[in-house]
């Protein structure tokens, strides 16, 4: 029988600001609400541009040393509607989620 894991991803601070590095925290929890080490975590960001290729954002996610807590550092060239993808691969299996956020 295959085991399925439930992972909840929460951004502790909202994504905001387009000039200079912005630091946000994300937290992964298991289905019991406990912090979860999900292994290798990646983040990508892009912005649709009319009549052009999408613009890529400069985002990086790193472990903080606290189980399930990751630091997200971002620097965006312009404000507007950005699309984010967060993926992970580790003890809880592989997974990903996407979301949109307005960067100002």
Number of C-alpha atoms within 10 A of each C-alpha: 3 4 6 8 13 13 21 16 17 13 15 12 11 14 20 17 18 17 13 11 14 15 18 17 19 18 19 19 19 17 11 10 11 13 17 21 22 22 15 14 19 16 20 16 21 19 19 14 9 7 6 7 10 13 15 15 20 15 19 17 20 16 17 12 9 11 15 19 23 21 18 22 17 22 17 24 13 15 14 14 14 21 17 17 14 16 15 18 15 12 12 17 14 14 15 14 12 12 10 14 13 13 15 13
